[in-house]
Amino acid sequence: MRSISLAVLIALAACGRRTSEPLRGELDVMSNTQGEFRDLRIGVANIREAEYADETGAKAKGLVAMMRVYVREKPAENVNLTVHQGQTVAVSGYALKVDEIRKDKNPGVRLSIEAPGS
């Protein structure tokens, strides 16, 4: 009886442990692939030099990338974006900051991500 009680307590303790996904993280997505963070799948393609307007509205020239962001179970919130380094975009409550865009060696985009509630 004692060993059964101990087994039940261990099983209950294990059920109470839930590994929660992090609220913040980094994601490095190579060009023409997708990465995942919580409810997001993020695809990166078409990295190129282009003119864009920065956050202040000033014209700038530098690398931009096309990102396709898919939101799990919320297809109406899926978006296509053209982003530049340093830009922060909001998608479905997530803040996606573009830390780096690489074109030549290992082309891709490195993002810092904050989930809703962080």
N, C-alpha and C positions, 0 to 999 in steps of 0.2 A: 504493500500500500504506500509506503514511504517513497519508493522509487517512482511510482506512478505520479504521486503528487509533485515530486521534483520535476519530472518530465513535463507535466502540465504547466508548471510555473515557468520553466525554460521556454516552452512553446509560446505561452502568453507574452513573455518578455520579448521574444523575437518578433511577434506580431505587432507589438507596440513601436518597434523601431522602424522608422520610415526614412529612407534616404531621400532627402529633398534635393531637387536640382538647384544648382547655384543661381543666385539672382544676378550675378555679374560674371563676366568672363571675356576672354579674347577668342577670336575665331580667325584663322588664316585660311582663305579660300583661294585655291589656285584657279587660274583662268580656265574656263570651259568645264568647271566642276561645280559641285554644290557642297556646302557645309551645313551642319545643323547645330542649333542652340535652342534648347527647350522646345517651344512650339513653332520655331522658325526653321525654314530651309532657305538658304541663301545661295543663289547662283551668280557667278561672275563671268563676264565675257567682254569682248570689244574694248580692250584697254588701248588708249590712244592719247596723243597730245591734242589738246583742243583749248579754245577760249571758253570761259565760263564766268558767271557772276558769283563773287564770293558772298559771304554772309552780310557784308555791308553794302552790297550792290555794285562794288567796284569790279571792273573787268580784270581778269587774270588769265594767264595761260599756263597750262601744266597738264599732268596726266589726269584723265578721267576714266571711269569704268562704268559699264552698264551692269546693274545688279537687278536680279529678279528675286523678290522676297515672297515666299509662300508661307501663309499662316495656317497651321493645322486646324482643320474643321471650321475655318472662316474664309472661304474662298473670295468673298466680297472684299476682304482686306488685303488680298494679294496685290503687289505693286511692281511696276517696272520703274527703275530710277537710274539716272545718270549722276554719278557722284564724283567729288574731287577730294583730295587729301585734306584733312582737317574739318570736313563737313560732318555735321550730326543730323541724322534724319530720324523721324519718329514713325514707327510702323506698329500698329495694334498695341500701343502702350509701351513698346520697347524703344529704347534710345540706341541707335546704331551710330557709333563714331568711327569715321574712316581714318585710321591711324597711318596707313601707308598704302600706296598703290605702286606696284612694281611692274615694269614692262619687259625689261631685257632678260635678266636672270631670274628664273622661277617666277614668271608673271602671275600676279594675283593681288588680292586685297587683304589687308589685316584690319580687323574691326575690334573695337571695344564695345561690349554690349551690356546694357542694363535692362533687366526685366521689370515689368510693372511691379510696384511695391518695394523696389530696392531703395 
